[in-house]
Amino acid sequence: MEEQPAYKIAITVIVIKDRKYLITRRSASKKKWPGMWTVPGGKLETHDYLSLPKDTVNAWYNLFEKVARREVREEVGIEIKNIDYLTSIIAQYGETAPDSIIISLIADYDSGEIKLQEEENDQYAWISLEEAKKYPLIDGILDELVMTENKIKGIKTEWKRFNQ
């Protein structure tokens, strides 16, 4: 019998406002990366689509975008627009958690004031790429910010280690 992998699917969002990027510091109570800085995001849950009517006979469309909006609204209290794909990630955590498929998106700030979901994050900052280098970001996030800068300039890049 062929083994079927079990994946958690998560969405992360780099939110852009006035050429600055929203980062949040993970609460000290978090199991993974407490006190590290990251971008808003979270896991895809079945209610993200099962509670909605299907867009076609068998399918829901724009699901990652819906999850992105929900997660950003829940974690930081703001609305986003112009959601676009950035990159994809497979993360392995060993025996502590199932492997994750992470879809990294970018979006423009739309409206609202930051209100942190305290069990998730305890601080936030709007930062430039240069300022990002001063924060203890989860590994890979700084490279995603470089990709975002490139995308804004019209340069398409795949994820790699950029020389910051």
C-alpha positions in Angstrom: 0.0 0.0 0.0 1.4 3.4 -1.0 1.8 5.8 1.9 -0.3 9.0 1.6 1.3 12.1 3.0 -0.7 14.2 5.6 -0.3 17.9 5.1 -1.5 20.9 6.8 -2.2 23.7 4.3 -1.4 27.3 5.5 -1.5 30.7 3.9 0.8 33.6 4.7 0.3 37.2 3.6 2.8 40.0 3.1 0.6 43.1 3.5 1.9 46.3 1.8 1.0 49.8 2.8 2.9 52.9 1.5 5.8 50.7 0.4 6.1 49.2 3.9 5.4 45.6 5.0 3.4 44.5 8.0 5.3 42.1 10.3 4.1 40.7 13.7 5.9 39.2 16.6 4.7 35.8 17.7 3.4 35.6 21.2 5.7 34.0 23.8 3.1 31.3 24.4 3.4 30.0 20.8 4.9 26.5 20.4 6.7 27.3 17.1 9.0 30.4 17.0 7.8 32.3 20.1 9.1 35.9 20.0 10.1 35.7 16.4 8.8 38.1 13.7 6.7 36.9 10.8 3.8 37.9 8.6 0.1 37.2 9.2 -1.3 33.9 8.2 -2.7 30.6 9.3 -4.1 27.3 8.3 -6.8 26.5 5.8 -9.9 25.1 7.6 -12.8 23.1 6.2 -15.2 25.8 7.2 -13.4 28.2 4.8 -15.2 26.4 2.0 -17.8 24.0 3.3 -19.9 26.8 4.7 -20.0 28.5 1.2 -21.9 27.5 -2.0 -19.7 26.0 -4.7 -18.7 28.2 -7.5 -19.0 25.4 -10.0 -20.7 22.0 -9.8 -17.7 20.5 -7.9 -15.4 23.3 -6.8 -14.8 26.5 -4.8 -12.6 29.2 -6.4 -10.4 31.8 -4.8 -10.1 29.8 -1.6 -6.5 30.9 -0.7 -7.6 34.5 -1.1 -10.6 33.9 1.2 -8.3 32.3 3.8 -5.8 35.2 3.5 -8.6 37.7 4.1 -9.9 35.8 7.1 -6.5 35.2 8.7 -5.4 38.9 8.3 -8.7 40.1 9.7 -8.5 37.7 12.7 -4.8 38.2 13.5 -4.4 42.0 12.9 -7.9 43.4 12.4 -7.4 44.9 8.9 -8.8 44.3 5.4 -6.7 43.6 2.4 -7.2 43.8 -1.4 -5.3 43.0 -4.6 -4.2 39.5 -3.4 -1.5 37.9 -5.5 0.7 34.8 -5.4 4.3 35.0 -4.3 5.7 31.5 -3.7 5.0 28.1 -2.2 6.7 26.2 0.6 6.8 22.7 2.0 7.9 22.8 5.6 8.9 19.8 7.7 8.7 19.9 11.4 9.7 16.4 12.2 7.5 14.6 14.7 6.3 17.8 16.4 3.7 18.7 13.6 2.6 17.4 10.2 4.4 18.7 7.1 2.9 21.9 5.9 2.2 23.3 2.4 2.4 27.0 2.8 1.2 29.4 0.1 2.8 32.8 0.4 0.7 35.7 -0.9 1.1 39.4 -1.1 -1.7 41.9 -0.8 -2.3 45.6 -0.4 -3.7 47.1 2.8 -7.3 48.2 2.2 -8.8 49.5 5.5 -8.9 49.2 9.3 -6.7 49.8 12.3 -4.3 47.2 13.6 -5.8 45.2 16.5 -3.7 42.2 17.4 -5.1 38.8 18.3 -3.1 38.5 21.5 -2.8 34.7 21.6 -1.1 34.9 18.2 1.0 38.1 18.2 2.1 40.7 20.8 3.7 43.4 18.6 3.6 44.7 15.0 5.5 47.0 12.8 5.3 48.5 9.3 8.8 48.2 8.0 10.9 48.8 4.8 13.0 46.0 3.4 16.1 47.7 4.9 14.5 47.9 8.3 13.4 44.2 8.1 17.1 43.2 8.3 17.1 44.4 12.0 14.3 42.1 13.1 14.7 38.4 14.1 12.4 37.1 11.3 11.5 33.5 10.9 13.9 32.0 8.4 12.9 32.6 4.8 10.7 35.7 5.4 13.4 38.2 4.6 13.9 36.5 1.2 10.1 36.6 0.6 10.3 40.4 1.3 13.0 40.7 -1.3 10.8 38.8 -3.8 8.0 41.2 -3.0 10.2 44.2 -3.6 11.2 42.7 -7.0 7.6 42.0 -7.9 6.6 45.6 -7.1 9.4 46.6 -9.5 8.0 44.2 -12.2 10.9 41.7 -11.7 9.7 38.1 -11.4 11.8 35.9 -9.2 11.5 32.5 -7.6 12.5 32.1 -3.9 16.2 31.8 -3.2 18.6 33.1 -0.7 19.1 36.7 -1.6 22.3 38.6 -0.6 20.8 41.1 1.8 
